[in-house]
Amino acid sequence: MTCILLTNDDGIQSPGLALLRRVLDPLGEVVTYAPGDNQSAVARGMTVGRALRARPTRFGGSFEGYAVDGTPVDCVRLAMLGLRAPAPAWVVAGVNLGGNMGDDVTYSGTVGAALEAALRGVPAVAVSVESGNPGHLDEAEGLLRSIIALALERGLPPQTIVNVNLPDRPPAAMRGVRLASLGGASCHDRIFVAGEDGGRSEFRIVCARPPSPSSLPTDLEVVADGYVAVTPLRMDLVDEAALAALSDWRLEELPAPPLLESAGGDEHS
């Protein structure tokens, strides 16, 4: 059977993780490495300078996994070593409580875990639901199994992940599943700044950048219309069009820095 790593960024006791474990169990051999506590918005952060701990933990009532005192990326990296099971052939991250759409994917630990897998040549699926307190998440089990089973069957291009976002609706109120482009800047960002007197002020960051042009509706639009949004994302961040544009800079004509006269760089010699 296919070995599937299950992880998330909300922590190993998140109900979204237990749901996804139920989704995946019929599809392969599932091993769970998830953060011991909430690691939301850590993106692709990882732990350096100290040892990681992975302790056996029961979650979702009867499932067994490993709680890692680190980030979602740490979880993927540990699983890739095959410490407690074969190295995974797939990684599935989620279900994140709260949508990961538009520019917010760059903050997401859920998406970050999937991208870490893609970086290491392992296909991955990231799953989120639009509400931080969803009322219909358990009802999406069958639909999620169908989407992930299709991904396992068809495969993904190299360094590519599939980012899935569910509307928080009962199945009867969902309109279907649609491919979507990535939306623009988040329009709900808030920052609370504490004052000297213990009070706090709220500041909002304006949604200033429009979505990039696309022949497809954005994930934000698709979910708002009651569809499940499926968006492929690539790990390769190089902008080919910008490479061509920057060729006019003629960087090769810039003067080279002076070479140091010794390996130690003694500026007084």
C-alpha positions as CSV (number, residue, x, y, z in Angstrom):
1,M,0.0,0.0,0.0
2,T,1.0,3.6,-0.6
3,C,2.6,5.2,2.5
4,I,1.0,8.5,3.2
5,L,2.2,11.1,5.7
6,L,-0.5,13.0,7.4
7,T,0.4,16.3,9.1
8,N,-1.1,19.8,9.8
9,D,-0.3,23.1,11.4
10,D,-3.2,23.3,13.9
11,G,-1.7,20.6,16.1
12,I,-2.2,16.9,16.6
13,Q,-5.4,17.3,18.5
14,S,-7.1,19.3,15.8
15,P,-10.5,17.8,14.7
16,G,-9.4,18.5,11.1
17,L,-6.5,16.1,11.5
18,A,-8.7,13.3,12.8
19,L,-11.1,13.8,10.0
20,L,-8.4,13.6,7.4
21,R,-7.1,10.4,9.1
22,R,-10.5,8.9,8.5
23,V,-10.4,10.1,4.9
24,L,-7.0,8.5,4.3
25,D,-7.2,5.2,6.1
26,P,-8.9,3.3,3.1
27,L,-6.4,4.9,0.7
28,G,-3.0,3.7,2.0
29,E,-0.7,3.1,5.0
30,V,-1.0,6.3,7.0
31,V,1.6,7.6,9.4
32,T,0.9,10.8,11.3
33,Y,3.6,13.3,12.4
34,A,2.0,16.6,13.5
35,P,3.0,19.5,15.7
36,G,2.3,19.1,19.4
37,D,0.7,22.5,19.5
38,N,-0.6,25.1,17.1
39,Q,1.9,26.2,14.5
40,S,-0.4,28.3,12.3
41,A,1.2,30.8,9.9
42,V,4.7,29.5,10.3
43,A,4.9,29.0,6.5
44,R,8.1,26.9,5.7
45,G,9.8,27.6,9.0
46,M,11.9,24.8,10.5
47,T,13.7,24.2,13.8
48,V,17.5,24.7,13.9
49,G,20.0,24.6,16.7
50,R,18.2,22.0,18.9
51,A,17.1,18.4,18.8
52,L,13.5,17.6,17.9
53,R,11.3,15.4,20.0
54,A,8.6,13.1,18.5
55,R,6.5,11.4,21.2
56,P,3.8,8.8,20.5
57,T,0.4,10.4,21.0
58,R,-3.2,9.3,20.6
59,F,-5.6,11.6,18.7
60,G,-9.1,11.6,17.4
61,G,-10.1,9.0,20.0
62,S,-8.4,5.9,18.6
63,F,-5.6,7.0,16.2
64,E,-1.9,6.9,16.9
65,G,0.7,9.3,15.7
66,Y,3.7,11.4,16.8
67,A,3.5,14.8,18.3
68,V,6.5,16.8,17.2
69,D,7.8,19.8,19.2
70,G,8.4,21.7,16.0
71,T,6.9,23.0,12.8
72,P,4.9,21.3,10.0
73,V,8.1,21.3,7.9
74,D,9.9,19.6,10.7
75,C,7.2,16.9,10.7
76,V,7.7,16.3,7.0
77,R,11.5,16.2,7.3
78,L,11.3,13.7,10.1
79,A,8.9,11.5,8.2
80,M,11.2,11.5,5.2
81,L,13.9,9.8,7.3
82,G,11.6,6.8,7.7
83,L,12.1,6.8,11.5
84,R,8.8,5.1,12.4
85,A,7.5,3.8,8.9
86,P,8.7,3.7,5.3
87,A,9.4,7.2,3.9
88,P,6.1,8.5,2.6
89,A,5.2,8.4,-1.1
90,W,2.6,11.1,-0.6
91,V,2.0,13.9,2.0
92,V,-1.4,15.2,2.9
93,A,-1.7,18.2,5.2
94,G,-4.8,19.5,7.0
95,V,-7.6,19.9,7.3
96,N,-6.7,23.4,8.3
97,L,-9.3,25.3,10.2
98,G,-9.5,28.5,8.2
99,G,-9.1,29.0,4.5
100,N,-5.6,29.0,2.8
101,M,-6.4,31.0,-0.3
102,G,-4.9,33.9,-2.3
103,D,-1.7,35.4,-0.9
104,D,-2.4,33.7,2.4
105,V,-0.9,30.5,1.1
106,T,2.6,32.0,1.6
107,Y,1.9,32.3,5.4
108,S,0.3,28.9,5.8
109,G,2.1,26.1,7.7
110,T,-0.3,23.6,6.1
111,V,0.7,24.7,2.6
112,G,4.3,25.0,3.8
113,A,4.3,21.3,4.8
114,A,3.0,20.3,1.3
115,L,5.6,22.5,-0.4
116,E,8.4,20.9,1.7
117,A,7.3,17.5,0.4
118,A,7.3,18.8,-3.2
119,L,10.8,20.2,-2.7
120,R,11.9,16.7,-1.8
121,G,10.2,15.1,-4.8
122,V,7.1,13.8,-3.0
123,P,3.7,14.9,-4.3
124,A,1.4,16.5,-1.7
125,V,-2.2,17.8,-1.1
126,A,-3.0,20.6,1.3
127,V,-6.6,20.8,2.6
128,S,-8.4,23.7,4.3
129,V,-11.9,24.7,5.2
130,E,-12.9,28.4,4.9
131,S,-14.1,28.7,8.5
132,G,-12.0,28.7,11.6
133,N,-14.9,27.1,13.5
134,P,-16.6,25.0,10.8
135,G,-20.0,23.6,11.3
136,H,-20.1,21.0,8.5
137,L,-16.5,19.6,8.3
138,D,-17.3,16.0,9.1
139,E,-19.9,15.9,6.4
140,A,-17.1,16.5,3.8
141,E,-15.4,13.2,4.5
142,G,-16.6,11.4,1.4
143,L,-15.9,14.3,-1.0
144,L,-12.4,14.7,0.4
145,R,-11.7,11.0,-0.1
146,S,-12.8,11.3,-3.7
147,I,-10.5,14.3,-4.4
148,I,-7.5,12.8,-2.7
149,A,-8.1,9.3,-4.3
150,L,-8.1,11.0,-7.7
151,A,-4.8,12.8,-7.0
152,L,-3.2,9.5,-5.9
153,E,-4.5,7.8,-9.1
154,R,-3.5,10.5,-11.6
155,G,-0.3,11.8,-9.9
156,L,1.1,15.3,-10.0
157,P,3.8,17.1,-12.1
158,P,7.2,17.4,-10.4
159,Q,7.4,20.0,-7.6
160,T,3.7,20.6,-7.6
161,I,1.1,20.4,-4.9
162,V,-2.7,20.6,-4.9
163,N,-4.3,23.2,-2.6
164,V,-7.9,22.3,-1.7
165,N,-10.2,24.7,0.0
166,L,-13.7,23.7,1.2
167,P,-16.6,26.0,1.7
168,D,-18.2,25.5,5.1
169,R,-21.5,24.1,3.8
170,P,-23.4,20.9,4.1
171,P,-22.8,18.7,1.0
172,A,-26.3,19.4,-0.3
173,A,-25.5,23.1,-0.5
174,M,-22.1,22.6,-2.2
175,R,-22.2,23.3,-5.9
176,G,-19.3,21.0,-6.9
177,V,-15.6,21.1,-7.4
178,R,-13.7,23.6,-9.6
179,L,-10.2,24.4,-10.7
180,A,-9.2,27.8,-9.5
181,S,-6.4,30.3,-9.9
182,L,-4.7,31.8,-6.8
183,G,-6.5,34.9,-5.6
184,G,-4.9,38.2,-4.6
185,A,-4.0,39.9,-1.3
186,S,-5.8,39.0,1.9
187,C,-8.6,41.4,2.8
188,H,-9.0,40.5,6.5
189,D,-5.6,41.2,8.0
190,R,-5.6,42.8,11.5
191,I,-2.8,43.7,13.9
192,F,-3.4,44.5,17.6
193,V,-0.7,46.7,19.1
194,A,-0.5,46.9,22.9
195,G,0.0,50.3,24.6
196,E,1.9,51.2,27.7
197,D,-1.3,51.3,29.7
198,G,-2.2,47.7,28.8
199,G,-4.8,48.8,26.3
200,R,-4.5,47.9,22.6
201,S,-5.3,49.5,19.3
202,E,-6.4,47.6,16.2
203,F,-4.9,48.3,12.8
204,R,-6.0,46.9,9.5
205,I,-3.9,46.2,6.5
206,V,-5.6,47.4,3.3
207,C,-6.1,44.8,0.5
208,A,-4.3,46.9,-2.1
209,R,-3.1,44.4,-4.8
210,P,-5.7,43.1,-7.2
211,P,-5.6,39.4,-8.3
212,S,-3.4,38.5,-11.2
213,P,-5.2,38.1,-14.5
214,S,-6.3,34.6,-15.2
215,S,-8.7,32.7,-17.4
216,L,-10.0,30.9,-14.3
217,P,-11.9,32.4,-11.3
218,T,-9.8,32.7,-8.2
219,D,-10.0,30.3,-5.2
220,L,-11.5,33.1,-3.2
221,E,-14.3,33.5,-5.7
222,V,-14.9,29.8,-6.2
223,V,-15.3,29.1,-2.4
224,A,-17.5,32.1,-2.0
225,D,-19.8,30.7,-4.7
226,G,-20.1,27.4,-2.8
227,Y,-17.6,25.3,-4.8
228,V,-14.6,23.4,-3.5
229,A,-11.5,25.1,-5.0
230,V,-8.6,23.0,-6.3
231,T,-5.5,25.0,-7.1
232,P,-2.1,23.6,-8.3
233,L,0.9,25.3,-6.8
234,R,4.5,24.9,-7.8
235,M,7.6,25.0,-5.6
236,D,9.7,26.5,-8.4
237,L,9.5,30.3,-7.6
238,V,11.6,31.5,-10.6
239,D,9.8,34.0,-12.8
240,E,10.8,33.2,-16.3
241,A,9.4,36.4,-17.8
242,A,11.3,38.5,-15.2
243,L,14.5,36.6,-16.1
244,A,14.1,37.8,-19.7
245,A,13.2,41.3,-18.5
246,L,16.3,41.5,-16.2
247,S,18.6,40.5,-19.1
248,D,18.5,44.2,-20.0
249,W,20.3,45.1,-16.8
250,R,23.5,43.7,-18.3
251,L,24.7,42.5,-14.9
252,E,27.8,40.9,-16.5
253,E,29.1,44.4,-17.3
254,L,29.2,45.5,-13.6
255,P,32.7,45.7,-12.2
256,A,33.8,42.6,-10.3
257,P,34.7,43.1,-6.6
258,P,38.4,43.1,-5.8
259,L,39.8,39.6,-4.9
260,L,41.2,39.2,-1.5
261,E,44.9,38.6,-1.5
262,S,44.8,35.8,1.0
263,A,42.4,33.2,2.2
264,G,42.1,34.9,5.5
265,G,41.2,38.2,3.9
266,D,43.9,40.2,5.6
267,E,43.1,43.8,4.6
268,H,46.5,45.1,5.9
269,S,48.7,42.9,3.8
